[in-house]
Amino acid sequence: MSTFKAPKGTFDLIPPYSATYLAVRDAISGPLRRSGYGYVETPGFEDVNLFARGVGESTDIVTKEMYTLTTKGGSELALRPEGTASVLRAALEASLHKQGNLPVKLWYSGSYYRYERPQKGRYRHFSQVGAEAIGAEDPALDAELIILADQAYRSLGLRNFRILLNSLGDKECRPVYREVLQGFLRGLDLDEETRRRIEINPLRVLDDKRAEVQKQLVGAPSLADHLCDACKAYHSEVRALLTAAGVAFEDDEKLVRGLDYYTRTTFEFVHDGLGSQSAVGGGGRYDGLSEMIGGPALPSVGWALGVDRTVLALEAEGIELDIPPATSVFAVPLGEEARRVLFGLVTELRKAGVATDFGYGAKSLKSHMKNAHRSGARYALVAGERDLAEGLVQLKDMETGEQEPIALDRVVEELRAKSA
Ligand code: HAM
């Protein structure tokens, strides 16, 4: 161990565990890549005001959880706590919304940072795969994204997750509801901080986890009753499309989400085996965000799925992904001459596309073979002086234990055929 450790709330991804992360990222991005989403990558940090304005000055993410820094040049930056504001900023900056048909569909994968109290499933550095569909107001787009996330989870074998769905209304009906709700909440017996929240973000109060608060919220005015006709029609179309696609969901009027940019459709994927950090992913529509960050009106929708929590969900369901071994051939040299010849062969095999590793260091046959087994390779190539003198190497099938000599000049061809 060195003097240093990974910072609090972070952990390293190391083999073989890290392979599961790669497989999960692949499984989540696969359905997106097959549905017209293009890959986007943005910097790990942005102007702090992008998040203050975009995610919202009243959210925990902005007020408590952002890693902010002042550069030597005096710029105020923040490590990205989420991806939506950055991706929209990048799309606007590149004028993607002017270059062809809308929506602009983008997917991303990366690290995000929130200064949260660490616990299982909640880290200060975590990993998301996300998707944003920018510049179209169409219930089919909301449905598409939810269906693709559902497919991604199912392709991993996950079953014990649920989809919670809500509509938060739009700029017509939400302000009206907000006032009605504030009127109700002001009459309750609540602590100072919660009273302050009533004035800044009353919908978040509905989300309060404390039983004594929830008791008082019985009979609170419901947003569903206050949705305008356009929002109601939009929401019932999203629901109908999901039902037609065979994707089950639960209506959850209390689903508010922790970011301020949402309008209309919001959803969360929760897994029942994860304890308190049960949200494996979430998202929704954010029709006003572009204007909030200085862009034109661009109604949009997206989600982000947490890779760390998806891996925990796999563990909770006892699912082991079928990850093929990274190496299919392991070359074991016995002696100096064999090292040179086999090393050359290894390079040829790799060029031919056969995943190959080599027994490095002066080791005994036994310890080389141990490494060959550990690599997961199906075949070992073993050669000593006597084999080479005859122009041969020994090809050992690690599964059956069978061994056969093959001519040096046939090795690449044979192994390419075998490992195809
Ligand atoms: P979010 O709900 O804040 O949404 O995060 C999405 C997912 O990221 C969560 O469901 C969770 O799995 C994971 N996550 C968040 N914080 C942590 C943490 N501290 N540790 C581990 N995992 C975490 C967003 O970020 C929005 N940008 C989603 C979106 C995209 N909305 C529209 N487009």
Boltz pocket constraint, residues with backbone or C-beta under 6 A from the ligand:
constraints:
  - pocket:
      binder: B
      contacts: [[A, 81], [A, 82], [A, 83], [A, 84], [A, 114], [A, 116], [A, 121], [A, 122], [A, 123], [A, 124], [A, 125], [A, 126], [A, 127], [A, 128], [A, 130], [A, 131], [A, 132], [A, 258], [A, 259], [A, 269], [A, 279], [A, 280], [A, 281], [A, 282], [A, 283], [A, 284], [A, 285], [A, 286], [A, 301], [A, 302], [A, 303], [A, 304], [A, 305], [A, 306], [A, 307], [A, 308], [A, 309]]
      max_distance: 6.0
